[in-house]
């Protein structure tokens, strides 16, 4: 019995993590395959990919070290007091040799350099995904704003027609007719403005992601966050590319400090040489070893590298706290925006219904024009507030999903 209880509790605890581990693309975002293809062609991602290729060469260069074979030859003429002169020469080949585990440290430095570039490429994809999601939602929101403005324009023009009809029947003043026509003109201006905003949204999206197929779709309704705050924060920290960059940078700083400590013992230069002297009667073959005498420079270089490691360690902790705080703020934004949207949507529906009732009553000779215009403006304001709250809630939730690497192909990294 106890084992069944334990298993049940285990499934209850593990299930939320299994749920969050499954990438779920919101219905109002492009499919993951199309989004990933567009992200891969984004300029900052292309730049980071080239940087990764360069880092690969840099890493192999560090692992190989700048030490190379050098060849030298000396020639001289020796004059004797008796006998002829002697043409003599010396030829040598030599190379510095890494000792004290420096070759392994250089290999680690080279690998870490490539790890940093790979994490920076992942971060570039992450930022591009954020931009794509925001620009996409802005575009869909501009379409919805245009549709709302078009509806309000039709409402205002219908009201103006109703006033004109009552004017012909002698039941409305010229002032009322002018006010209704002015309201219709304002609605037309707002409709034109939304068309311009839609064109700008399309331009921004196509400029940043020209290969992305743009198929209009309706904005989805905001929903509750699937996980609690602690689970979101843990997931985002675990998937943070910025933290991976900082962790790899700390590792590189620590390896650099170890390399500087090892460099307190200078690398020797070892070579072989051969010489001909005394009118070619003497043939010399030997080995040579030269060792620099380390001093203050090497010591200070090591101390500097140790402090740079402390700097990298502190920066890692700072970034961790900033990311955790930003995640908590995004969670709060998503939840509060959802509550605001629900209230605003309720208000917008009631204001829209009131405006329709007011227009119907005015057409039947009930009510005055100012009340009708007020109802329309209230409907416009309420619809705008609802759309704005919807956008805020959708963007906040998308940011969480992207930061957690759950959508737009980021889960495949």
C-alpha positions in Angstrom: 0.0 0.0 0.0 2.8 2.4 0.9 4.6 1.7 -2.4 1.4 2.6 -4.3 1.1 5.9 -2.4 4.8 6.6 -3.0 4.4 6.0 -6.7 1.3 8.1 -6.9 3.0 11.0 -5.2 6.0 10.6 -7.4 3.8 10.9 -10.6 2.1 14.0 -9.1 5.4 15.7 -8.5 6.9 14.7 -11.8 3.9 15.4 -14.1 4.2 19.2 -14.1 7.8 18.9 -15.2 6.9 16.5 -17.9 4.2 18.9 -19.1 6.6 21.9 -19.2 9.1 19.8 -21.0 6.8 19.4 -24.0 7.1 22.3 -26.5 3.7 23.9 -27.1 3.5 26.5 -29.8 0.6 29.0 -29.3 -1.9 28.9 -32.1 -1.2 32.5 -33.0 2.5 32.0 -33.7 4.0 30.6 -36.9 4.8 26.8 -36.8 8.1 25.9 -35.3 9.7 24.7 -38.6 8.9 27.9 -40.4 10.0 30.0 -37.4 13.3 28.2 -37.0 14.1 28.6 -40.7 13.4 32.3 -40.5 15.4 32.6 -37.3 18.4 30.9 -38.9 18.5 33.6 -41.6 18.2 36.5 -39.2 21.3 38.8 -39.4 22.4 38.5 -35.8 22.2 34.7 -36.0 24.2 34.6 -39.2 26.8 36.8 -37.5 27.0 34.5 -34.5 27.3 31.4 -36.7 30.3 33.0 -38.5 31.7 33.9 -35.1 31.4 30.2 -34.1 33.4 29.1 -37.1 36.0 31.7 -36.3 36.1 30.5 -32.7 36.8 27.0 -33.9 39.9 28.2 -35.7 40.8 30.3 -32.6 40.5 27.3 -30.3 42.7 25.1 -32.5 45.2 27.9 -32.7 45.3 28.2 -28.9 45.7 24.4 -28.6 48.5 24.3 -31.1 50.4 27.2 -29.3 52.4 29.8 -31.1 55.6 27.8 -30.6 57.3 26.8 -33.9 60.5 25.4 -35.1 63.2 27.9 -36.0 66.2 27.3 -38.1 69.4 29.3 -37.9 72.8 29.3 -39.5 75.9 31.3 -38.7 79.0 31.8 -40.8 82.4 33.2 -39.9 86.0 33.3 -41.1 88.7 32.6 -38.6 92.2 34.1 -39.3 95.2 32.3 -38.0 98.7 33.8 -37.5 100.2 30.9 -39.4 98.6 29.0 -42.2 95.5 29.9 -44.2 92.1 31.2 -43.0 89.3 28.9 -41.9 85.7 29.3 -43.2 83.5 28.0 -40.4 79.7 27.7 -39.9 77.1 26.6 -37.4 73.6 25.3 -38.2 70.9 24.7 -35.7 67.2 23.9 -35.3 65.3 24.6 -32.1 61.8 24.9 -30.6 60.2 26.0 -27.3 58.5 23.1 -25.5 55.5 23.5 -23.2 56.0 21.9 -19.8 54.0 21.7 -16.6 50.7 20.6 -18.2 50.5 23.8 -20.3 49.5 21.9 -23.5 46.5 20.4 -21.7 45.6 23.8 -20.3 45.8 25.3 -23.8 43.6 22.6 -25.2 41.0 23.4 -22.5 41.2 27.1 -23.3 40.7 26.3 -27.0 37.7 24.2 -26.2 36.2 26.8 -23.9 36.6 29.5 -26.5 34.4 27.4 -28.9 31.9 26.7 -26.1 31.4 30.4 -25.5 30.8 31.0 -29.2 28.4 28.2 -29.4 26.4 29.6 -26.4 26.5 33.0 -28.1 24.9 31.5 -31.2 22.2 30.0 -29.0 21.6 33.3 -27.4 21.4 35.0 -30.8 18.7 32.5 -31.8 16.9 33.1 -28.5 16.9 36.9 -29.0 15.8 36.5 -32.6 12.9 34.2 -31.5 11.8 36.9 -29.0 11.9 39.5 -31.7 10.0 37.3 -34.1 7.2 36.5 -31.5 6.8 40.2 -30.6 6.8 41.4 -34.3 4.3 38.6 -35.2 1.9 39.5 -32.4 2.2 43.2 -33.3 1.3 42.4 -36.9 -1.7 40.3 -35.9 -2.7 43.0 -33.4 -2.6 45.6 -36.1 -4.9 43.5 -38.2 -7.4 43.2 -35.3 -7.1 46.9 -34.6 -7.9 47.7 -38.2 -10.9 45.4 -38.1 -12.1 47.1 -34.9 -11.6 50.5 -36.5 -13.5 49.4 -39.6 -16.4 48.2 -37.4 -16.4 51.6 -35.6 -16.3 53.4 -38.9 -19.4 51.5 -40.0 -21.1 52.3 -36.7 -20.3 56.0 -37.0 -21.4 56.2 -40.6 -24.7 54.4 -39.7 -25.2 56.9 -36.9 -24.6 59.8 -39.3 -27.1 58.3 -41.7 -29.6 58.0 -38.8 -29.1 61.6 -37.9 -29.5 62.7 -41.5 -32.8 60.8 -41.7 -34.1 62.5 -38.5 -32.9 65.8 -40.0 -35.0 65.3 -43.1 -37.9 64.4 -40.8 -37.4 67.6 -38.9 -36.4 65.8 -35.7 -32.7 66.7 -35.7 -30.8 70.0 -35.8 -28.1 71.0 -38.2 -25.7 71.0 -35.2 -26.6 67.3 -34.6 -25.9 66.4 -38.3 -22.6 68.2 -38.2 -21.6 66.5 -35.0 -22.5 63.1 -36.4 -20.6 63.7 -39.6 -17.6 65.0 -37.7 -17.7 61.8 -35.6 -17.8 59.7 -38.8 -14.8 61.6 -40.2 -12.9 61.0 -37.0 -13.7 57.3 -37.2 -12.5 57.3 -40.8 -9.2 59.0 -39.7 -8.7 56.3 -37.0 -9.3 53.6 -39.6 -6.7 55.1 -41.9 -4.3 55.3 -38.9 -4.8 51.6 -38.2 -4.1 50.8 -41.9 -0.8 52.7 -41.6 0.1 50.9 -38.4 -0.6 47.6 -40.1 1.7 48.5 -43.0 4.4 49.4 -40.6 4.0 46.2 -38.7 4.3 44.2 -42.0 7.4 46.2 -43.0 9.1 45.6 -39.6 8.4 41.9 -39.7 9.5 41.4 -43.3 12.6 43.6 -42.8 13.8 41.4 -39.9 12.5 38.0 -41.2 12.1 38.3 -45.0 11.8 34.5 -45.5 9.0 34.0 -43.0 5.7 33.1 -44.6 3.1 35.5 -43.3 -0.4 34.0 -43.0 -2.9 36.1 -41.0 -4.6 34.4 -38.1 -6.7 35.5 -35.2 -5.1 36.4 -31.9 -5.6 33.7 -29.3 -7.2 34.3 -26.0 -4.7 34.6 -23.1 -4.7 31.6 -20.7 -3.4 30.9 -17.3 0.3 30.0 -16.9 0.6 26.2 -16.7 3.3 26.2 -14.0 3.8 27.9 -10.7 6.4 30.6 -10.3 9.1 28.4 -8.8 8.9 25.9 -11.7 9.1 28.7 -14.4 12.1 30.3 -12.7 13.9 27.0 -12.4 13.3 26.1 -16.0 14.3 29.5 -17.4 17.6 29.5 -15.3 18.3 26.0 -16.5 17.8 26.9 -20.2 19.4 30.4 -20.1 22.0 30.8 -22.9 23.3 34.0 -21.1 24.2 31.9 -18.1 25.9 29.3 -20.3 28.0 32.1 -21.8 28.9 33.4 -18.3 29.7 29.8 -17.1 31.9 29.2 -20.0 33.5 32.6 -19.6 34.2 31.8 -15.9 35.8 28.4 -16.9 38.0 30.3 -19.5 39.0 32.8 -16.8 39.9 30.0 -14.4 41.9 28.1 -17.1 43.7 31.4 -18.0 44.6 31.8 -14.3 45.9 28.2 -14.2 47.8 28.8 -17.4 49.4 32.0 -15.9 50.3 30.1 -12.7 51.9 27.3 -14.8 53.7 30.0 -16.8 55.6 31.0 -13.7 57.9 28.2 -14.7 59.2 29.3 -18.2 59.2 27.0 -21.1 62.6 25.9 -22.3 63.8 26.2 -25.8 65.5 22.9 -26.9 67.5 22.5 -30.1 70.3 20.6 -31.8 73.2 22.1 -33.7 76.1 21.1 -35.9 79.2 23.1 -36.7 82.4 23.0 -38.8 85.5 24.6 -37.6 89.3 24.6 -38.0 89.5 24.3 -41.7 86.8 21.5 -41.6 89.0 19.4 -39.4 86.6 19.7 -36.5 82.9 18.5 -36.7 80.7 19.5 -33.8 77.2 18.1 -33.0 75.4 19.1 -29.8 72.2 20.1 -28.1 71.2 23.4 -26.7 68.8 24.4 -24.0 67.8 27.9 -23.0 65.4 28.9 -20.2 64.1 32.4 -19.6 64.5 33.6 -16.0 61.0 34.5 -14.9 60.4 37.6 -12.8 57.8 40.2 -11.7 56.0 40.2 -15.1 55.0 36.6 -14.9 54.0 37.0 -11.2 51.8 40.0 -11.9 50.3 38.3 -14.9 49.2 35.4 -12.7 47.8 37.7 -10.1 45.8 39.6 -12.7 44.4 36.4 -14.1 43.3 35.3 -10.7 41.4 38.5 -10.2 39.9 38.3 -13.6 38.5 34.9 -12.6 36.9 36.6 -9.5 35.4 39.2 -11.8 33.9 36.4 -14.1 32.6 34.6 -11.0 30.9 37.8 -9.7 29.4 38.5 -13.2 28.0 35.0 -13.4 26.2 35.5 -10.0 25.0 39.0 -11.1 23.5 37.6 -14.3 21.8 34.8 -12.5 20.1 37.2 -10.2 19.1 39.5 -13.0 17.6 36.7 -15.1 15.8 35.3 -12.1 14.4 38.7 -11.3 13.4 39.3 -15.0 11.6 36.0 -15.0 9.7 36.8 -11.9 8.7 40.1 -13.4 7.5 38.5 -16.6 5.4 36.0 -14.6 3.8 38.9 -12.8 3.3 40.7 -16.0 1.6 37.7 -17.6 -0.7 37.2 -14.6 -1.7 40.8 -14.1 -2.2 41.4 -17.9 -4.5 38.3 -18.0 -6.6 39.8 -15.2 -6.7 43.2 -16.9 -7.7 41.6 -20.2 -10.6 39.7 -18.6 -11.9 42.9 -17.0 -11.3 44.9 -20.2 -12.9 42.3 -22.4 -16.0 42.2 -20.2 -16.1 46.0 -20.3 -15.6 46.0 -24.1 -18.5 43.6 -24.6 -20.9 45.6 -22.5 -19.8 48.9 -24.1 -20.2 47.4 -27.6 -23.7 46.2 -26.7 -24.6 49.6 -25.2 -23.5 51.3 -28.4 -25.6 49.0 -30.5 -28.6 49.6 -28.2 -28.1 53.3 -28.3 -27.9 53.4 -32.1 -31.0 51.3 -32.4 -32.9 53.5 -30.0 -31.7 56.7 -31.7 -32.9 55.3 -35.0 -36.3 54.8 -33.4 -36.4 58.4 -32.2 -35.3 57.7 -28.7 -32.3 59.3 -27.0 -30.2 62.2 -28.0 -27.1 62.4 -30.3 -24.6 63.3 -27.6 -25.5 60.1 -25.7 -25.0 58.1 -28.8 -21.6 59.6 -29.6 -20.6 59.1 -26.0 -21.5 55.4 -26.2 -19.5 55.0 -29.4 -16.4 56.6 -27.8 -16.8 54.4 -24.8 -17.0 51.4 -27.1 -13.8 52.5 -28.9 -11.9 53.0 -25.7 -13.0 49.8 -24.2 -12.1 47.8 -27.3 -8.7 49.4 -27.4 -8.1 48.6 -23.8 -9.1 45.0 -24.3 -6.8 44.6 -27.3 -3.9 46.3 -25.5 -4.3 44.0 -22.4 -4.6 41.0 -24.7 -1.3 41.9 -26.4 0.5 42.4 -23.1 -0.7 39.0 -21.8 0.2 37.1 -25.0 3.6 38.7 -25.2 4.4 38.0 -21.6 3.5 34.3 -21.9 5.4 34.0 -25.1 8.5 35.5 -23.5 8.3 32.9 -20.7 7.9 30.0 -23.3 10.8 31.3 -25.3 13.0 31.9 -22.3 12.2 28.3 -21.2 13.1 27.1 -24.7 9.7 25.5 -25.3 8.5 27.0 -28.6 9.7 28.2 -32.0 12.2 25.3 -32.3 14.3 26.3 -29.3 13.6 23.1 -27.6 15.7 21.3 -30.2 18.9 23.0 -29.1 
